Amino acid sequence: MEPLKIGVAGLGTVAGGVVALLQRNAETLARKAGRPLALVRVASRSPKRGIDLGGAAFTTDLDALHGPDIDVVVELIGGEQRAAQLVRRALQGGQAVVTANKAILARYGDELLSLARAQGVGLGFEAAVAGGVPIIGALRQGLAANRVLTVAGIVNGTSNYILTAMAEQGAAFAEALAQAQAQGFAEADPAYDVEGIDAAHKLTILAALAFDMSFQFDKVYTEGISRITEEDLDYAKELGYRIKHLAIARRTEQGVEARVHPTLVPQRSLLAGVGGVMNAVWVEGDAVGATLHYGAGAGAMPTASAVVSDLIAIARGGALDYPVGRRPHKVLSIEQATCAYYVRIPSLDAPGVFAEVAATLGRHGISIEGAIQRHRAVRSGAGSGSWVPIVILTASVREQTMTSALAQVQRMPQVVGGIASIRVEHLMG
Ligand SMILES: NC(=O)c1ccc[n+]([C@@H]2O[C@H](COP(=O)([O-])OP(=O)(O)OC[C@H]3O[C@@H](n4cnc5c(N)ncnc54)[C@H](OP(=O)(O)O)[C@@H]3O)[C@@H](O)[C@H]2O)c1
């Protein structure tokens, strides 16, 4: 059989893993693909000593990947504009593409998939979400018979590492972030991770596949973990919850909820047990029920595992089976979302405050499912006397209703500081 001729763009972490895996498992891969997977050329900004290209040519010219001697271009340079340009040009020229780049899919997914379909070539992006966890394949194939109701995932290893360190070691956010950086998990500029943008890119892709809808990155509500305090982690624990950074897409009668934010999940739920840099995606389908897909969300070899699985699919003539005619689907604004809330209210240590807060929530139709009320002041605020936190768990409510109720509580003279609120999800397997 003719080999599948591969050109790789980039020679960093993931590309290094791909080049190594193609050599290490060459025989197995050829058997599974039905033909050899042959690395023909690698194009990157600079050569890397110590990486064995196994006889493939090296060039610094990315354009050298477009030609009849390359069947599939593997885009592993990251970033947006140059990567998108490379992928477009490959597809336009009839080359298949494999990419690990969630940013370009989140932004240009509709365009790139239409282009691949029009050209009749494969476009694989298993590595773009949750690294080595085969969640794209699960949504495209294994779970294809289902009407998916909810997808919720821990899809950013850095945020999960930080929240795990805060919960387990009592570290402050800045300290946990510094630890993640020292271990090489977070970028020098960690904003994409801790502000939730990376997770929002991944959620855009998951929602598009789960709900057969267009890629609508700009409609995803995005909130990071930098506001989470040790105090909230402690109260959450006391109430039987953990705080995780979740990317959630849910089908509702009114439209699709798509939101990324810190979330309280029950301590006994499977997602609560996902610690450190691990990733997990929870998918609930109407036929299968709840499923959980867990594994390493990053790293050279786990990510290479996903990239090379796409190469096998393309060698067999696959990675083409995306639903045709994606529907736009209305993405709801965060005000239209519905969930339960954890609320922490710093209030004066005076009688009747809790009752007044409860009454205000009650007037908005919000019921209280759990509470912690300290009977002694935990802190002394300068000028405001001693105060206590009132911590409340509510039942499910529309975000808009919650926002207006909390605005009213915030105006109470006994409330002496900013109210903290975190959404709650009861995702049980
Ligand atoms: N790292 C992970 O665990 C992981 C997991 C899942 C997905 N991904 C995705 O995989 C992609 C690659 O990530 P990575 O971690 O491998 O990145 P990386 O280590 O920074 O590697 C990027 C490589 O591309 C080269 N490059 C960047 N811009 C270029 C340009 N304009 N022209 C030519 N070469 C260029 C770099 O050259 P230099 O060596 O000269 O800088 C480097 O070799 C990204 O889209 C990322 O989001 C990564």
Ligand as a Chemical Component Dictionary entry (heavy atoms), coordinates in Angstrom:
data_LIG
# 
_chem_comp.id                   LIG 
_chem_comp.type                 NON-POLYMER 
_chem_comp.pdbx_formal_charge   0 
_chem_comp.three_letter_code    LIG 
# 
loop_
_chem_comp_atom.comp_id 
_chem_comp_atom.atom_id 
_chem_comp_atom.alt_atom_id 
_chem_comp_atom.type_symbol 
_chem_comp_atom.charge 
_chem_comp_atom.model_Cartn_x 
_chem_comp_atom.model_Cartn_y 
_chem_comp_atom.model_Cartn_z 
_chem_comp_atom.pdbx_ordinal 
LIG N1  N1  N 0  1.626  21.163 24.988 1  
LIG C1  C1  C 0  0.546  20.434 25.200 2  
LIG O1  O1  O 0  0.502  19.606 26.115 3  
LIG C2  C2  C 0  -0.655 20.588 24.291 4  
LIG C3  C3  C 0  -1.804 19.820 24.536 5  
LIG C4  C4  C 0  -2.904 19.915 23.670 6  
LIG C5  C5  C 0  -2.852 20.794 22.616 7  
LIG N2  N2  N 1  -1.731 21.557 22.416 8  
LIG C6  C6  C 0  -1.704 22.457 21.262 9  
LIG O2  O2  O 0  -0.714 21.986 20.358 10 
LIG C7  C7  C 0  -0.134 23.098 19.677 11 
LIG C8  C8  C 0  1.382  23.070 19.885 12 
LIG O3  O3  O 0  1.660  23.180 21.268 13 
LIG P1  P1  P 0  3.127  22.928 21.850 14 
LIG O4  O4  O 0  2.949  22.851 23.317 15 
LIG O5  O5  O -1 3.782  21.834 21.136 16 
LIG O6  O6  O 0  3.807  24.324 21.489 17 
LIG P2  P2  P 0  5.369  24.674 21.492 18 
LIG O7  O7  O 0  6.113  23.713 22.352 19 
LIG O8  O8  O 0  5.468  26.121 21.751 20 
LIG O9  O9  O 0  5.795  24.389 19.991 21 
LIG C9  C9  C 0  5.458  25.204 18.905 22 
LIG C10 C10 C 0  6.469  24.924 17.797 23 
LIG O10 O10 O 0  6.066  25.634 16.634 24 
LIG C11 C11 C 0  7.140  26.478 16.203 25 
LIG N3  N3  N 0  6.529  27.690 15.663 26 
LIG C12 C12 C 0  5.712  28.555 16.309 27 
LIG N4  N4  N 0  5.333  29.533 15.461 28 
LIG C13 C13 C 0  5.924  29.283 14.289 29 
LIG C14 C14 C 0  5.908  29.951 13.032 30 
LIG N5  N5  N 0  5.200  31.062 12.830 31 
LIG N6  N6  N 0  6.629  29.424 12.028 32 
LIG C15 C15 C 0  7.351  28.295 12.213 33 
LIG N7  N7  N 0  7.389  27.619 13.382 34 
LIG C16 C16 C 0  6.682  28.118 14.397 35 
LIG C17 C17 C 0  7.978  26.738 17.426 36 
LIG O11 O11 O 0  9.274  27.088 17.036 37 
LIG P3  P3  P 0  10.439 27.427 18.111 38 
LIG O12 O12 O 0  10.841 26.070 18.625 39 
LIG O13 O13 O 0  11.503 28.079 17.338 40 
LIG O14 O14 O 0  9.791  28.293 19.134 41 
LIG C18 C18 C 0  7.895  25.400 18.144 42 
LIG O15 O15 O 0  8.795  24.465 17.606 43 
LIG C19 C19 C 0  -0.826 24.342 20.232 44 
LIG O16 O16 O 0  -1.904 24.682 19.396 45 
LIG C20 C20 C 0  -1.331 23.882 21.580 46 
LIG O17 O17 O 0  -2.456 24.609 22.030 47 
LIG C21 C21 C 0  -0.645 21.463 23.225 48 
# 
loop_
_chem_comp_bond.comp_id 
_chem_comp_bond.atom_id_1 
_chem_comp_bond.atom_id_2 
_chem_comp_bond.value_order 
_chem_comp_bond.pdbx_ordinal 
LIG N1  C1  SING 1  
LIG C1  O1  DOUB 2  
LIG C1  C2  SING 3  
LIG C2  C3  SING 4  
LIG C2  C21 DOUB 5  
LIG C3  C4  DOUB 6  
LIG C4  C5  SING 7  
LIG C5  N2  DOUB 8  
LIG N2  C6  SING 9  
LIG N2  C21 SING 10 
LIG C6  O2  SING 11 
LIG C6  C20 SING 12 
LIG O2  C7  SING 13 
LIG C7  C8  SING 14 
LIG C7  C19 SING 15 
LIG C8  O3  SING 16 
LIG O3  P1  SING 17 
LIG P1  O4  DOUB 18 
LIG P1  O5  SING 19 
LIG P1  O6  SING 20 
LIG O6  P2  SING 21 
LIG P2  O7  DOUB 22 
LIG P2  O8  SING 23 
LIG P2  O9  SING 24 
LIG O9  C9  SING 25 
LIG C9  C10 SING 26 
LIG C10 O10 SING 27 
LIG C10 C18 SING 28 
LIG O10 C11 SING 29 
LIG C11 N3  SING 30 
LIG C11 C17 SING 31 
LIG N3  C12 SING 32 
LIG N3  C16 SING 33 
LIG C12 N4  DOUB 34 
LIG N4  C13 SING 35 
LIG C13 C14 SING 36 
LIG C13 C16 DOUB 37 
LIG C14 N5  SING 38 
LIG C14 N6  DOUB 39 
LIG N6  C15 SING 40 
LIG C15 N7  DOUB 41 
LIG N7  C16 SING 42 
LIG C17 O11 SING 43 
LIG C17 C18 SING 44 
LIG O11 P3  SING 45 
LIG P3  O12 DOUB 46 
LIG P3  O13 SING 47 
LIG P3  O14 SING 48 
LIG C18 O15 SING 49 
LIG C19 O16 SING 50 
LIG C19 C20 SING 51 
LIG C20 O17 SING 52 
# 
